[in-house]
Amino acid sequence: METHGSIPSRRQFLGTAAAAAVAGRIGMKGHTQTPSESFGPVKQINAGELNVGYVEAGPANGQPVILMHGWPYDIHSYEAVTPLLAAKGYRVVVPYLRGHGSTRFRSDKTPRNAQQSAFAVDIIALMDALGTERPILAGYDWGSRTGDIIAALWPERCKALVSVTGYLIANVEANKMPSPPKSEWAWWYQYYFATERGVRGLDRYRRDLAELVWKFNSPTWRFDNATFDRTAAAFDNPDYVGVVIDNYRWRLGLAQGEPRYDDLEKRLAAAPVIKVPTITVDGKHDPFTPPGNGSAYRDRFGGTYEHRTLDVGHNVPQEDPRGFAAAVVAVDGF
């Protein structure tokens, strides 16, 4: 991590104060109180084919960290993580992924594609727009997959990686093979989204569906209405339904990817080894955590490596912000 001088800047001071305030609101593991009003403001920047909405905190000259959310979640998964890292001197960037929050496609003609490599290209474009060469990448769910892809294909653009649920790079051909019934049942919404009824259901009941998934994904997390409502506002994006549907249909081989991503997808189908320093994190109560304490994906990480298990569910950074922030700081020291 870079340090600059011995006198903290006003931004560093404010980051420390914010971290203290957040720490006071965080009680038992797996339970976060009403979200802070201080997370933000949301900025906008043109990056590739998107105008990206993002929150930024910490000193401008600090080591960059990009925190990436999953589905059905948003940037507020990192509301408590962000000030903790900013207080340590990191420049923290938390973007809305395509189809979420204030992120918008810059052209009506751009396909609302949501295959895995598209998200990685989005983040590379954001890095270029913000002038960040080698950020630490950290995420869960869609965010883990995006970080994994960048670390695998563009290791020169990633200083280190924190990846929840380990190695999530998808192989569409391999996905054609069925999993044990219990696993297939847990992914019920993927099959729902494969139908036109599911498209209409996601559109009409986007909040109800997301809340149901939250409760299943994180059985020990007692989130309140204000916490859920803050995130659910991000689902009002006009491209939300199209992006979510395309993402899951593509992963099941039911939607065609764009030819411009074919070369990237061929490289990803080979399950490339990630060689940048990495900490993988599992949520103990996450129904999608593979058995074996990280052994299921250990051979996909070839650099300095550590695995951690936290006593939470799927939305690791929001359920245990201190544990997640600690993993970011630790991997920076590898």
Protein Blocks (a to p, Z undefined) as FASTA:
>chain_A
ZZedjbdcfklmmmmmmmmmmmmmpccehiacdddfkgccdddddehjbccddddedjfk
bccddddddddddfklmmmmmmmmmmnopacdddddehiajbccfbfklccbfbfklmmm
mmmmmmmmnopabdcdddehjlmmmmmmmmmmmmmlofbdcdehiiabdcfklmmpccdf
klmmmmmmmmmmmpmklmmmmmmmmmmmmmmmmmmmmmmbccdfklmmmmmmmmmpfklm
mmmmmmmmmmnopaccdfklmmmmmmmmnopacfbdcdddddfklmkbcghihmlmmmmp
cbdcddddddbdfklmlmmmmlmmmmmmmmmmZZ
